[in-house]
Amino acid sequence: GAEISGRPRSLANALRKLEAGARQIPMQVSPAAAPLAQVNPLAAFGGSGMSKLFSTHPPTEERVARLEAMGA
């Protein structure tokens, strides 16, 4: 997505905003459905070991760092 848009820093900023929203407004979501989200909806709860085990995306911080490196 970052290569297609040509704006990796904008995508990094969007990920930060999504993560902040997930932390401010915790959602009632099943741990089984959490991997379907763009960011971890269980982040406000620290994320359990099981949710990390089945995560389909790297942690948001890692994703942001990769995007920022692309935009450098």
N, CA, C and O of each residue as an XYZ file, in Angstrom:
288
protein
N       0.791     -1.189      0.000
C       0.000      0.000      0.000
C       0.839      1.261      0.000
O       0.495      2.235     -0.669
N       1.950      1.255      0.752
C       2.785      2.456      0.849
C       3.447      2.773     -0.475
O       3.565      3.940     -0.848
N       3.878      1.754     -1.185
C       4.520      1.981     -2.485
C       3.507      2.468     -3.512
O       3.820      3.319     -4.345
N       2.314      1.938     -3.454
C       1.276      2.336     -4.406
C       0.862      3.786     -4.171
O       0.717      4.558     -5.119
N       0.671      4.152     -2.901
C       0.224      5.517     -2.600
C       1.340      6.534     -2.777
O       1.084      7.699     -3.082
N       2.585      6.090     -2.583
C       3.702      7.017     -2.663
C       3.786      7.951     -1.460
O       4.535      8.928     -1.475
N       3.016      7.647     -0.424
C       2.974      8.513      0.766
C       3.087      7.669      2.040
O       2.139      7.606      2.822
N       4.226      7.028      2.253
C       4.350      6.159      3.427
C       4.207      6.902      4.752
O       3.710      6.334      5.724
N       4.631      8.152      4.805
C       4.498      8.905      6.065
C       3.033      9.182      6.393
O       2.650      9.194      7.563
N       2.222      9.404      5.373
C       0.786      9.610      5.606
C       0.158      8.337      6.155
O      -0.692      8.394      7.043
N       0.573      7.196      5.632
C       0.053      5.925      6.136
C       0.517      5.679      7.569
O      -0.243      5.163      8.387
N       1.759      6.046      7.874
C       2.266      5.904      9.241
C       1.440      6.767     10.195
O       1.096      6.325     11.291
N       1.127      7.978      9.787
C       0.322      8.876     10.611
C      -1.081      8.304     10.825
O      -1.630      8.395     11.923
N      -1.649      7.724      9.790
C      -2.977      7.119      9.911
C      -2.948      5.947     10.890
O      -3.868      5.789     11.692
N      -1.907      5.131     10.831
C      -1.791      4.017     11.774
C      -1.688      4.519     13.210
O      -2.293      3.945     14.115
N      -0.928      5.583     13.419
C      -0.811      6.166     14.762
C      -2.182      6.614     15.276
O      -2.524      6.377     16.434
N      -2.954      7.257     14.417
C      -4.283      7.741     14.820
C      -5.222      6.581     15.138
O      -5.973      6.638     16.112
N      -5.184      5.534     14.323
C      -6.024      4.368     14.585
C      -5.655      3.712     15.914
O      -6.528      3.330     16.692
N      -4.362      3.587     16.162
C      -3.892      2.985     17.417
C      -4.319      3.835     18.608
O      -4.772      3.300     19.619
N      -4.178      5.149     18.499
C      -4.580      6.046     19.588
C      -6.076      5.923     19.857
O      -6.501      5.914     21.012
N      -6.866      5.829     18.808
C      -8.309      5.667     18.973
C      -8.663      4.362     19.652
O      -9.558      4.320     20.496
N      -7.965      3.295     19.288
C      -8.223      1.988     19.904
C      -7.864      2.003     21.385
O      -8.488      1.305     22.184
N      -6.866      2.791     21.750
C      -6.465      2.882     23.167
C      -7.421      3.780     23.963
O      -7.678      3.512     25.137
N      -7.947      4.835     23.344
C      -8.828      5.774     24.046
C     -10.232      5.228     24.219
O     -10.874      5.459     25.244
N     -10.706      4.507     23.222
C     -12.072      3.992     23.257
C     -12.010      2.474     23.128
O     -12.173      1.939     22.032
N     -11.773      1.774     24.244
C     -11.689      0.313     24.178
C     -12.980     -0.281     23.623
O     -14.078      0.156     23.965
N     -12.831     -1.269     22.773
C     -13.975     -1.908     22.131
C     -14.248     -3.264     22.764
O     -13.339     -3.947     23.233
N     -15.499     -3.628     22.764
C     -15.875     -4.962     23.183
C     -15.743     -5.858     21.958
O     -16.634     -5.906     21.110
N     -14.634     -6.559     21.880
C     -14.383     -7.400     20.719
C     -13.862     -8.746     21.188
O     -13.099     -8.839     22.149
N     -14.281     -9.764     20.504
C     -13.802    -11.105     20.808
C     -12.330    -11.216     20.422
O     -11.944    -10.752     19.349
N     -11.508    -11.815     21.265
C     -10.105    -12.010     20.892
C      -9.953    -12.776     19.576
O      -8.951    -12.621     18.879
N     -10.942    -13.597     19.239
C     -10.885    -14.336     17.979
C     -11.069    -13.411     16.778
O     -10.569    -13.705     15.693
N     -11.781    -12.296     16.958
C     -12.028    -11.361     15.860
C     -10.984    -10.252     15.792
O     -10.918     -9.537     14.792
N     -10.176    -10.093     16.821
C      -9.186     -9.010     16.873
C      -8.236     -8.991     15.680
O      -7.910     -7.904     15.202
N      -7.770    -10.141     15.171
C      -6.847    -10.093     14.029
C      -7.450     -9.514     12.749
O      -6.715     -9.223     11.805
N      -8.749     -9.345     12.699
C      -9.398     -8.793     11.512
C      -9.292     -7.277     11.452
O      -9.602     -6.680     10.421
N      -8.862     -6.646     12.533
C      -8.764     -5.188     12.599
C      -7.426     -4.698     12.049
O      -6.450     -5.447     12.005
N      -7.390     -3.419     11.626
C      -6.152     -2.823     11.121
C      -5.141     -2.617     12.236
O      -3.936     -2.750     12.023
N      -5.629     -2.294     13.419
C      -4.783     -2.181     14.608
C      -5.406     -3.055     15.685
O      -6.588     -3.390     15.607
N      -4.638     -3.416     16.669
C      -5.108     -4.306     17.719
C      -6.173     -3.621     18.574
O      -5.847     -2.700     19.323
N      -7.445     -4.045     18.486
C      -8.491     -3.415     19.288
C      -8.359     -3.746     20.769
O      -9.036     -3.144     21.602
N      -7.504     -4.686     21.098
C      -7.279     -5.050     22.488
C      -6.063     -4.336     23.066
O      -5.634     -4.649     24.177
N      -5.503     -3.382     22.329
C      -4.293     -2.676     22.759
C      -4.496     -1.968     24.090
O      -3.569     -1.893     24.896
N      -5.686     -1.452     24.330
C      -5.949     -0.744     25.582
C      -5.835     -1.680     26.777
O      -5.603     -1.238     27.902
N      -5.999     -2.973     26.527
C      -5.917     -3.965     27.592
C      -4.541     -4.611     27.655
O      -4.326     -5.543     28.430
N      -3.615     -4.124     26.850
C      -2.265     -4.663     26.847
C      -2.099     -5.855     25.924
O      -0.974     -6.282     25.666
N      -3.182     -6.391     25.430
C      -3.098     -7.543     24.538
C      -2.604     -8.764     25.289
O      -1.563     -8.719     25.945
N      -3.335     -9.831     25.196
C      -2.928    -11.048     25.889
C      -1.890    -11.789     25.071
O      -1.682    -11.490     23.895
N      -1.249    -12.744     25.690
C      -0.273    -13.566     24.980
C      -0.912    -14.287     23.808
O      -0.296    -14.450     22.755
N      -2.156    -14.720     23.999
C      -2.842    -15.434     22.924
C      -3.159    -14.506     21.759
O      -3.046    -14.909     20.602
N      -3.558    -13.257     22.051
C      -3.872    -12.340     20.949
C      -2.613    -12.009     20.167
O      -2.671    -11.831     18.950
N      -1.474    -11.923     20.847
C      -0.212    -11.667     20.154
C       0.195    -12.872     19.316
O       0.759    -12.721     18.232
N      -0.090    -14.058     19.821
C       0.272    -15.284     19.113
C      -0.445    -15.382     17.771
O       0.142    -15.826     16.783
N      -1.704    -14.973     17.731
C      -2.498    -15.098     16.513
C      -2.585    -13.805     15.709
O      -3.374    -13.721     14.768
N      -1.802    -12.813     16.056
C      -1.820    -11.537     15.344
C      -1.397    -11.725     13.891
O      -0.460    -12.467     13.599
N      -2.089    -11.052     12.994
C      -1.760    -11.141     11.565
C      -0.884     -9.988     11.104
O      -0.402     -9.992      9.972
N      -0.672     -8.997     11.971
C       0.141     -7.834     11.633
C       1.226     -7.643     12.688
O       1.027     -7.993     13.851
N       2.367     -7.093     12.293
C       3.368     -6.726     13.299
C       2.799     -5.635     14.203
O       1.796     -5.012     13.854
N       3.422     -5.394     15.357
C       2.955     -4.309     16.225
C       2.946     -2.978     15.471
O       3.753     -2.759     14.568
N       2.032     -2.102     15.851
C       1.888     -0.815     15.168
C       3.199     -0.039     15.152
O       3.543      0.570     14.139
N       3.932     -0.054     16.261
C       5.194      0.688     16.322
C       6.160      0.214     15.232
O       6.844      1.017     14.597
N       6.199     -1.093     15.031
C       7.082     -1.658     14.003
C       6.608     -1.270     12.603
O       7.419     -0.948     11.734
N       5.311     -1.301     12.394
C       4.766     -0.923     11.090
C       5.055      0.543     10.782
O       5.419      0.888      9.658
N       4.889      1.409     11.797
C       5.160      2.840     11.625
C       6.639      3.058     11.317
O       6.978      3.847     10.434
N       7.519      2.366     12.035
C       8.963      2.522     11.805
C       9.336      2.124     10.376
O      10.149      2.792      9.738
N       8.750      1.050      9.881
C       9.030      0.616      8.503
C       8.546      1.656      7.491
O       9.244      1.959      6.523
N       7.361      2.193      7.718
C       6.824      3.206      6.810
C       7.668      4.472      6.832
O       7.927      5.069      5.786
N       8.095      4.881      8.016
C       8.929      6.081      8.104
C      10.272      5.870      7.420
O      10.816      6.800      6.824
N      10.810      4.663      7.500
C      12.071      4.365      6.814
C      11.896      4.453      5.300
O      12.814      4.854      4.585
N      10.721      4.079      4.819
C      10.445      4.171      3.380
C      10.357      5.627      2.933
O      10.717      5.964      1.805
N       9.875      6.487      3.832
C       9.679      7.888      3.482
C      10.904      8.755      3.698
O      10.894      9.943      3.375
N      11.955      8.169      4.238
C      13.176      8.954      4.534
C      13.949      9.303      3.286
O      14.990      9.954      3.366
